[in-house]
Amino acid sequence: MIDQPLSWFRPEINNMQGYQPGEWPDLNANILKLNSNENPYPPSPQVLAALSEVSAELLRRYPDPKATDFCQVVGKTFGIPADWVIAGNGSDDLLTMLVRACAGSATTRSTAEKERMLAYPMPTYILYRTLAAIQPAKTVEIAYEMQGDNWSLPVEQLIAAQAALTLVATPNSPTGHCVPMADLRSLAAGLNGVLVIDEAYIDFAGEEAEQASLALVKAFENVIVLRTLSKGYGLAGLRLGFGIAQPPLLAGLQKVKDSYNVDAIALRLGAAAIADQPYKRAITQKVMAARQQLATDLQGLNFRVWPSFANFLLVQPPDGKAKLLCEKLKENQIMIRYFNQPGLDDKLRITVGTPAQNERMLLAIQAWL
């Protein structure tokens, strides 16, 4: 008798659900893609110029494992030491490093050691839950407190959890709201573990917001700020992000990252993009203006629209039939994001496009209504 074969995967992998990104149509398809929060504008011309200068020698060699030149450009741009910066293959790579280094089930450790958990408010970026399941590590999910249309961070409950890793996205997805800096400061002061401030969408919240969290990094050794070039810089296809923290925290992440986690082309182009702040501000201002107009137009169609500081809007159709509207728009070759989750299943997340793209979507919604 043949024994039942051993599963290829750990039980945690067999039992978990993988992260489900937004649908990805062919680049040549005539589909309006407003489901993944990509910037509707191209990257800086400086990026394309840097791409044209990529040499065979650059491709022949391994990339700099410390991303030295890129980190220096980030440091100069944001007024921090270069050794306070770590590069990642998108900010998701940095999230993976953080979970790998900080969290884990107590069953793999001494019974005297406390569970090294993840804590975060909900709703938020669901990849946090996925990374915890892969590790594995337990999670503490605490609901945002609603005050009218405002999402209030449950600071005391997150402090009480005392997780090894506490993650707060601001601006948050899919809600679009910003967490007040005073709340983040209180949270950082009350935690023994690491506080991750995930700022993937910060470029659409204004220049003051871009600088605010860096003061927390300087004040607290346990705080790391994550940013990406996928959104504000129009480089989602490049896969490059960075973290900012004090060197003792980055030292632990350096131990667990892949040796050459960011390719040479991404580092070269990313440095060009970061250096061209005037261009980045110009296109983010365009998106912010389009965001306000789109919100006004959707409210005119009796949609409920939550305030947003990101490049998307969280909205509720007038009849609450969010899934049906998502499907109807898809029939018209327009993709937006529906979340089959409690509290979100009557809402939609819509990426802000160019004025012409937004108008195309609005006409399709009007026709359906």
C-alpha positions as CSV (number, residue, x, y, z in Angstrom):
1,M,0.0,0.0,0.0
2,I,1.4,3.4,-1.0
3,D,1.3,6.1,1.6
4,Q,-0.6,9.2,0.8
5,P,2.1,11.6,-0.8
6,L,3.3,14.5,1.2
7,S,1.8,17.8,0.2
8,W,4.1,20.0,-1.8
9,F,3.2,23.0,0.4
10,R,3.1,23.9,4.1
11,P,-0.4,23.6,5.7
12,E,-0.5,27.4,6.0
13,I,-0.1,27.7,2.2
14,N,-2.7,25.1,1.4
15,N,-5.2,26.8,3.7
16,M,-4.7,30.4,2.8
17,Q,-6.1,32.5,0.0
18,G,-3.5,34.3,-2.1
19,Y,-3.7,38.0,-2.7
20,Q,-5.9,38.9,-5.6
21,P,-4.7,41.9,-7.6
22,G,-6.9,43.8,-9.9
23,E,-7.6,42.3,-13.3
24,W,-4.9,43.0,-15.9
25,P,-6.0,43.4,-19.5
26,D,-3.7,43.3,-22.5
27,L,-1.9,46.6,-23.1
28,N,-3.3,46.8,-26.6
29,A,-6.9,46.2,-25.5
30,N,-9.2,49.2,-25.8
31,I,-10.0,48.9,-22.1
32,L,-10.1,51.8,-19.6
33,K,-8.3,50.4,-16.6
34,L,-9.3,52.2,-13.4
35,N,-9.0,49.3,-11.0
36,S,-5.4,49.3,-9.8
37,N,-4.6,53.0,-9.0
38,E,-2.0,53.5,-11.6
39,N,-1.1,57.1,-12.5
40,P,-2.8,58.0,-15.8
41,Y,0.2,60.1,-16.8
42,P,3.6,58.9,-18.0
43,P,6.8,59.2,-16.0
44,S,9.2,62.1,-16.1
45,P,11.0,62.7,-19.5
46,Q,14.2,62.3,-17.4
47,V,13.2,58.7,-16.8
48,L,12.9,58.0,-20.5
49,A,16.2,59.7,-21.1
50,A,17.9,57.6,-18.5
51,L,16.4,54.5,-20.1
52,S,17.9,55.4,-23.4
53,E,21.3,55.5,-21.8
54,V,21.2,52.0,-20.3
55,S,24.4,50.2,-21.3
56,A,25.3,46.6,-21.9
57,E,27.8,46.9,-19.1
58,L,25.1,47.9,-16.7
59,L,23.1,44.8,-17.6
60,R,26.1,42.5,-17.5
61,R,26.9,43.2,-13.9
62,Y,24.8,42.5,-10.8
63,P,23.1,45.7,-9.4
64,D,24.5,47.4,-6.4
65,P,23.0,45.4,-3.4
66,K,22.8,48.5,-1.3
67,A,21.3,50.7,-4.0
68,T,23.8,53.4,-3.0
69,D,23.2,56.0,-5.8
70,F,19.4,55.7,-5.5
71,C,19.5,56.0,-1.7
72,Q,21.7,59.1,-2.0
73,V,19.2,60.7,-4.4
74,V,16.3,59.9,-2.0
75,G,18.2,61.3,1.0
76,K,19.1,64.5,-0.8
77,T,15.5,65.0,-2.0
78,F,13.9,64.5,1.4
79,G,16.6,65.8,3.6
80,I,17.7,62.7,5.4
81,P,20.9,60.7,5.6
82,A,21.3,58.2,2.7
83,D,21.9,55.4,5.2
84,W,18.4,55.9,6.5
85,V,17.0,54.6,3.2
86,I,16.5,51.1,1.9
87,A,15.3,50.2,-1.6
88,G,12.8,47.5,-2.4
89,N,11.3,45.8,-5.5
90,G,8.2,47.9,-4.9
91,S,7.0,48.8,-1.4
92,D,5.4,45.3,-1.3
93,D,9.0,43.9,-1.1
94,L,9.7,46.0,1.9
95,L,6.5,44.8,3.6
96,T,7.7,41.2,3.0
97,M,11.0,42.0,4.6
98,L,9.3,43.5,7.6
99,V,7.0,40.6,8.2
100,R,9.9,38.1,7.6
101,A,12.1,39.9,10.1
102,C,9.7,40.9,12.8
103,A,6.7,38.5,12.9
104,G,6.1,34.8,13.3
105,S,4.1,32.2,15.1
106,A,5.1,31.3,18.7
107,T,4.9,27.6,17.7
108,T,8.3,28.0,16.0
109,R,9.9,29.6,19.1
110,S,10.4,29.1,22.8
111,T,7.1,28.8,24.6
112,A,8.3,31.6,26.9
113,E,8.4,34.0,24.0
114,K,5.3,36.1,23.2
115,E,3.5,35.7,19.9
116,R,4.9,38.0,17.3
117,M,1.8,39.3,15.7
118,L,0.7,41.8,13.1
119,A,-1.9,44.5,13.9
120,Y,-3.6,46.9,11.6
121,P,-6.9,48.8,11.3
122,M,-9.5,47.6,8.9
123,P,-10.4,48.1,6.1
124,T,-7.0,48.4,4.6
125,Y,-4.5,46.9,2.2
126,I,-5.4,43.2,2.3
127,L,-1.8,42.2,1.4
128,Y,-1.0,42.6,5.1
129,R,-3.2,39.7,5.9
130,T,-1.7,37.6,3.1
131,L,1.9,38.2,4.2
132,A,0.9,37.2,7.8
133,A,-0.6,33.9,6.5
134,I,2.6,33.1,4.5
135,Q,4.9,33.7,7.5
136,P,2.8,32.4,9.4
137,A,1.9,35.0,12.0
138,K,-1.2,35.8,13.8
139,T,-3.1,39.1,13.1
140,V,-5.1,41.5,15.1
141,E,-7.5,43.3,12.9
142,I,-9.2,46.3,14.5
143,A,-12.0,48.2,12.8
144,Y,-11.7,51.9,12.1
145,E,-14.2,53.9,14.2
146,M,-16.6,55.8,11.9
147,Q,-17.5,59.4,12.8
148,G,-19.8,60.5,9.9
149,D,-17.7,60.2,6.8
150,N,-14.5,60.2,8.8
151,W,-12.4,57.1,9.6
152,S,-10.9,57.4,13.1
153,L,-7.7,55.4,13.9
154,P,-8.3,53.0,16.9
155,V,-5.1,54.2,18.6
156,E,-5.7,52.8,22.1
157,Q,-6.7,49.4,20.7
158,L,-3.7,49.1,18.5
159,I,-1.4,50.1,21.4
160,A,-3.2,47.5,23.6
161,A,-2.4,44.8,21.0
162,Q,1.3,45.4,21.4
163,A,2.0,43.6,18.1
164,A,5.5,43.0,16.9
165,L,4.5,44.9,13.7
166,T,1.8,47.5,13.5
167,L,0.9,48.7,10.0
168,V,-1.0,51.9,9.2
169,A,-1.6,52.9,5.6
170,T,-2.0,56.7,5.1
171,P,-3.6,57.7,2.8
172,N,-5.4,54.4,3.3
173,S,-6.7,52.1,0.6
174,P,-9.6,51.6,-0.2
175,T,-10.9,54.5,1.9
176,G,-8.6,57.3,0.7
177,H,-8.4,59.0,4.1
178,C,-5.3,60.3,5.8
179,V,-4.5,59.4,9.4
180,P,-3.8,62.5,11.5
181,M,-0.1,62.9,12.4
182,A,-1.0,63.3,16.1
183,D,-2.6,59.8,16.1
184,L,0.5,58.3,14.5
185,R,2.8,60.1,17.0
186,S,0.7,58.7,19.9
187,L,0.8,55.2,18.4
188,A,4.6,55.3,17.9
189,A,5.1,56.4,21.5
190,G,2.9,53.7,22.9
191,L,4.3,50.7,20.9
192,N,7.2,48.5,21.8
193,G,7.2,46.9,18.4
194,V,7.7,48.4,14.9
195,L,5.3,50.9,13.5
196,V,5.0,50.8,9.7
197,I,3.6,53.9,8.1
198,D,2.7,52.8,4.6
199,E,2.6,55.9,2.4
200,A,2.1,54.5,-1.1
201,Y,-0.4,57.3,-2.0
202,I,1.3,60.2,-0.1
203,D,2.2,62.0,-3.3
204,F,-1.5,62.9,-3.8
205,A,-1.9,64.4,-0.3
206,G,0.2,67.5,-0.8
207,E,3.8,68.6,-0.1
208,E,3.2,69.2,3.6
209,A,2.0,65.6,4.1
210,E,5.1,64.3,2.3
211,Q,7.3,65.8,5.0
212,A,5.2,65.3,8.1
213,S,5.9,61.6,8.7
214,L,9.7,62.1,8.3
215,A,9.7,63.9,11.7
216,L,8.3,60.7,13.3
217,V,11.2,58.7,11.8
218,K,13.7,61.1,13.3
219,A,11.9,61.0,16.7
220,F,11.3,57.3,17.0
221,E,13.7,54.4,16.4
222,N,10.8,52.0,15.9
223,V,9.1,53.8,13.0
224,I,9.6,53.1,9.3
225,V,7.9,55.0,6.4
226,L,7.3,53.1,3.2
227,R,6.9,54.8,-0.2
228,T,6.7,53.7,-3.8
229,L,7.3,55.0,-7.3
230,S,4.3,53.2,-8.6
231,K,1.7,55.9,-8.0
232,G,2.9,59.5,-7.9
233,Y,5.9,58.9,-10.2
234,G,3.9,56.9,-12.9
235,L,6.2,53.9,-12.6
236,A,4.0,51.0,-11.6
237,G,5.6,48.8,-14.2
238,L,9.1,49.5,-12.8
239,R,8.6,47.9,-9.4
240,L,10.6,50.2,-7.1
241,G,9.9,51.5,-3.6
242,F,11.9,52.6,-0.6
243,G,11.8,52.7,3.2
244,I,13.0,55.4,5.5
245,A,14.0,54.5,9.1
246,Q,16.9,54.9,11.5
247,P,19.9,52.6,10.7
248,P,19.3,50.1,13.6
249,L,15.9,49.2,12.2
250,L,17.2,49.0,8.6
251,A,20.0,46.7,9.7
252,G,17.5,43.9,10.5
253,L,15.8,44.3,7.2
254,Q,19.2,44.1,5.4
255,K,19.7,40.6,6.8
256,V,16.5,39.2,5.3
257,K,16.2,41.0,1.9
258,D,17.3,39.2,-1.3
259,S,20.9,39.9,-2.1
260,Y,20.1,41.8,-5.3
261,N,16.4,42.7,-4.7
262,V,16.2,45.7,-7.1
263,D,17.5,45.5,-10.7
264,A,20.0,48.0,-12.1
265,I,17.6,49.5,-14.6
266,A,15.0,50.2,-11.9
267,L,17.6,51.9,-9.7
268,R,18.9,54.1,-12.5
269,L,15.4,55.1,-13.7
270,G,14.1,55.5,-10.1
271,A,16.9,57.9,-9.3
272,A,16.0,60.0,-12.3
273,A,12.3,60.1,-11.3
274,I,13.0,61.0,-7.7
275,A,15.3,63.8,-8.8
276,D,12.6,65.4,-11.0
277,Q,10.3,66.6,-8.2
278,P,8.9,69.5,-10.3
279,Y,7.5,67.0,-12.8
280,K,6.1,64.7,-10.1
281,R,4.3,67.6,-8.5
282,A,2.9,68.8,-11.8
283,I,1.3,65.5,-12.6
284,T,0.0,64.8,-9.1
285,Q,-1.6,68.3,-9.1
286,K,-3.4,67.3,-12.3
287,V,-4.6,64.1,-10.7
288,M,-5.8,65.9,-7.5
289,A,-7.8,68.4,-9.6
290,A,-9.3,65.5,-11.6
291,R,-10.1,63.8,-8.3
292,Q,-12.1,66.8,-7.1
293,Q,-14.0,67.1,-10.3
294,L,-14.8,63.4,-10.5
295,A,-16.1,63.5,-6.9
296,T,-18.4,66.4,-7.7
297,D,-19.7,64.7,-10.9
298,L,-20.4,61.4,-9.0
299,Q,-22.2,63.3,-6.2
300,G,-24.3,64.9,-9.0
301,L,-25.3,61.3,-9.9
302,N,-26.4,60.7,-6.3
303,F,-23.3,58.6,-5.4
304,R,-22.0,58.8,-1.9
305,V,-18.3,59.8,-2.2
306,W,-15.9,59.7,0.7
307,P,-13.2,62.4,1.0
308,S,-9.9,61.1,-0.6
309,F,-6.2,62.1,-0.4
310,A,-5.2,59.4,-2.8
311,N,-5.5,58.9,-6.6
312,F,-8.8,57.0,-6.2
313,L,-12.3,57.5,-4.7
314,L,-14.3,55.2,-2.5
315,V,-17.9,55.5,-3.7
316,Q,-21.3,54.0,-3.1
317,P,-23.8,53.8,-6.0
318,P,-27.2,55.3,-5.3
319,D,-28.9,51.9,-5.2
320,G,-26.0,50.2,-3.3
321,K,-25.6,47.6,-6.2
322,A,-21.9,48.0,-6.4
323,K,-21.1,44.6,-7.9
324,L,-23.7,45.0,-10.6
325,L,-22.4,48.4,-11.6
326,C,-18.8,47.0,-11.7
327,E,-20.0,44.2,-14.0
328,K,-21.9,46.6,-16.3
329,L,-18.9,48.9,-16.7
330,K,-16.7,45.9,-17.5
331,E,-19.2,45.1,-20.3
332,N,-18.4,48.6,-21.6
333,Q,-14.6,47.9,-21.4
334,I,-14.2,49.9,-18.2
335,M,-12.6,48.3,-15.2
336,I,-13.1,49.6,-11.6
337,R,-12.5,47.7,-8.3
338,Y,-15.2,45.8,-6.3
339,F,-14.3,44.3,-3.0
340,N,-16.3,41.3,-1.8
341,Q,-15.7,42.1,1.9
342,P,-18.0,43.0,4.8
343,G,-18.4,46.7,4.9
344,L,-17.2,47.2,1.3
345,D,-19.6,45.0,-0.7
346,D,-21.9,48.0,-1.4
347,K,-19.0,50.2,-2.4
348,L,-16.5,50.7,-5.3
349,R,-13.0,52.0,-5.6
350,I,-12.4,54.1,-8.7
351,T,-9.0,55.1,-9.9
352,V,-8.8,58.8,-11.0
353,G,-8.0,59.0,-14.7
354,T,-7.4,61.9,-17.0
355,P,-10.4,64.2,-17.5
356,A,-11.2,62.4,-20.8
357,Q,-11.0,59.0,-19.1
358,N,-13.2,60.1,-16.3
359,E,-15.7,61.5,-18.7
360,R,-15.9,58.2,-20.6
361,M,-16.7,56.4,-17.4
362,L,-19.2,58.9,-16.2
363,L,-21.1,58.6,-19.5
364,A,-21.2,54.8,-19.1
365,I,-22.6,55.2,-15.6
366,Q,-25.2,57.7,-16.7
367,A,-26.3,55.3,-19.5
368,W,-26.7,52.5,-16.9
369,L,-28.5,54.7,-14.4
